[in-house]
Amino acid sequence: MAAAKLPAGAVGLAALLATSAANHFARPAFYYPVVPAAITTASGPLTRDGWVQISGALEFAAAAGLLLPQTRRAAGICTAVMFAGFTAGHLSALKRAFGTEGTKQARIIHSLRLPLQVPLVVWAWRTRQA
């Protein structure tokens, strides 16, 4: 029996998510600016590091879910919701980048990262039908 061919869109998004998830654990400081201070605690699992690890784990789970036909629809929906939720962090980072302590580099990075959420949400939403 031949193996079912995986949809390219699901495979591509899964690869992007897995790469990003691995980066969450290899370079967590890269993601710190996207974690709003309002949701962090000084200690415990909800520190800035904790949120980065949680989001990395969610991205690994989403990647795996997109690769399995039985879970692809749910994973596509959940991934779209996850990306939409990340928008709050990107807005917070953009606000800080344009604040008094923001840098030119931070303004450029966060000005580019925020609009990327739109095609990511659309891509994830479309994978639910693959």
Order of alpha helices (4+ residues) and beta strands (2+ residues): alpha-alpha-alpha-alpha
